[in-house]
Amino acid sequence: MEIAGIRLKNPVMPASGTFGSGQEYSGFVDLNQLGAVVTKGVSCVPWEGNPAPRIMETASGMINAVGLQNPGIDVFIERDIPFLRQFDTKVIVNICGSTVADYLEVVERLSGQEIDMLEANISCPKPVPPRWRWGRRISGTPVPCRRSSAGWKSTWRKTVSGT
């Protein structure tokens, strides 16, 4: 199977945001068996996320508002990438930010790292006012998305597929 020019041994991968950075589930799942590990969001600085309660059960499922909690790009590069590279699987990093500049910083830091693909989380950048307006504006129309992704593509030093 191939996605954006990256060959995966199979289509099995966790949804971003559900699997930490792989280490959290490595005692339960053989990461070597996955086509890829998709990390939770990684931002340019650590984010604490939203205060509790973050998850609520409803009659038809659950609602979550974790708030993209993550330790930031420095910890991700030092701790998580070396851990993930021990396994025979592709690494897809979900990136998040509050501004286009935040995303560009993360992309720039990751471009020299041994990862296979980026996934840009533009549907819910850190949803804390006044920053939440940026997420709605950028994800609501194709033009801001295209402009923002053009900056990421010019910074990313690996193959980029799409427009």
C-alpha positions in Angstrom: 0.0 0.0 0.0 1.2 3.5 -0.8 0.2 6.9 0.6 1.7 10.1 -0.9 4.7 8.1 -2.3 5.4 6.4 1.0 5.2 2.6 0.9 3.5 0.9 3.9 3.6 -2.8 4.5 -0.1 -2.8 5.4 -2.9 -0.3 5.9 -3.1 -0.8 9.7 -2.3 2.3 11.7 -3.8 4.1 14.7 -5.8 7.2 14.3 -3.8 10.3 15.2 -4.3 11.4 18.8 -5.3 8.0 20.0 -2.0 6.2 20.4 0.3 8.7 22.1 3.7 8.4 20.4 3.6 4.7 20.3 5.6 4.0 23.5 2.4 4.2 25.6 0.9 1.2 23.7 4.0 -0.8 22.8 3.4 -3.2 25.7 0.0 -4.1 24.2 0.6 -3.9 20.5 3.6 -5.1 18.5 4.5 -1.9 16.6 6.4 -4.0 14.1 3.1 -5.3 12.8 1.7 -1.8 12.0 1.9 -0.2 8.6 2.6 3.1 10.5 2.5 4.7 13.8 0.6 8.0 13.7 1.5 10.1 16.7 -0.6 12.5 18.7 -0.2 16.2 17.9 3.3 17.7 18.3 3.6 21.5 18.8 6.6 23.8 18.9 6.2 24.2 22.7 4.7 22.0 25.4 0.9 22.2 25.8 -0.9 21.2 29.0 -4.2 20.7 27.2 -7.6 21.4 28.6 -8.5 21.0 32.3 -10.6 18.1 33.4 -13.1 16.8 32.6 -11.7 16.1 29.1 -13.9 13.1 28.1 -17.7 12.7 28.5 -19.8 9.7 27.7 -23.0 10.3 25.8 -25.9 8.0 24.8 -24.4 7.7 21.3 -20.6 7.6 22.1 -18.2 10.0 23.7 -17.1 13.6 23.4 -13.5 14.5 24.0 -11.7 17.8 24.5 -8.2 16.9 25.5 -6.7 20.0 24.0 -3.8 18.5 22.1 -1.7 17.9 25.3 1.9 17.2 24.3 5.4 17.7 25.6 6.5 19.8 22.6 8.9 19.2 19.7 12.1 19.1 21.8 11.0 16.2 23.9 9.5 14.5 20.8 12.8 14.7 19.0 14.9 13.5 21.9 12.6 10.8 23.3 10.0 9.7 20.9 11.7 9.5 17.5 14.6 7.3 18.8 12.0 5.0 20.4 9.9 4.8 17.2 12.9 4.1 15.0 13.5 0.8 16.8 10.6 -0.7 15.0 10.0 -1.8 11.4 7.1 0.6 10.8 6.6 4.0 9.2 6.4 7.1 11.4 3.7 9.7 10.7 3.9 12.8 12.9 0.7 14.8 13.5 1.7 18.5 13.8 -0.3 21.2 15.5 0.0 24.9 16.3 -1.8 28.1 17.0 -0.4 30.1 14.1 1.2 29.3 10.7 4.5 30.2 12.2 4.1 27.5 14.9 3.5 24.9 12.3 6.4 26.0 10.2 8.7 25.8 13.3 7.6 22.2 13.9 8.0 21.3 10.2 11.5 22.8 10.1 12.6 20.9 13.2 11.2 17.6 11.9 12.6 18.0 8.3 16.0 16.7 9.3 14.6 13.9 11.4 14.1 10.2 10.5 10.4 10.3 10.0 8.3 9.3 7.0 5.4 11.7 6.8 3.6 14.6 8.3 -0.1 15.0 9.1 -1.2 18.6 9.7 -3.9 19.0 12.3 -5.6 22.2 11.1 -9.1 21.3 12.2 -8.5 22.1 15.9 -5.3 24.0 16.7 -5.1 24.6 20.4 -8.7 25.7 21.0 -8.2 28.4 23.6 -9.4 31.9 22.9 -8.3 34.0 21.1 -6.3 31.3 19.2 -9.4 29.2 18.4 -10.4 31.8 15.7 -7.3 30.8 13.7 -8.4 27.2 13.6 -11.9 28.0 12.3 -10.6 30.4 9.7 -7.8 28.2 8.4 -9.9 25.0 8.3 -13.1 26.6 7.0 -12.0 27.4 3.5 -9.5 25.9 1.0 -7.6 29.1 0.3 -6.0 29.6 3.8 -5.3 25.9 3.9 -3.5 26.0 0.6 -1.5 29.1 1.6 -0.4 27.5 4.9 0.4 24.1 3.4 2.5 25.9 0.7 4.8 27.2 3.5 5.0 23.7 5.1 5.8 22.1 1.8 8.6 24.5 1.0 10.1 23.9 4.5 9.7 20.1 4.5 12.8 18.6 2.9 11.2 15.3 1.8 8.8 14.2 -0.9 5.5 16.1 -0.8 2.4 14.8 -2.5 -0.8 16.9 -3.2 -1.5 20.5 -3.8 
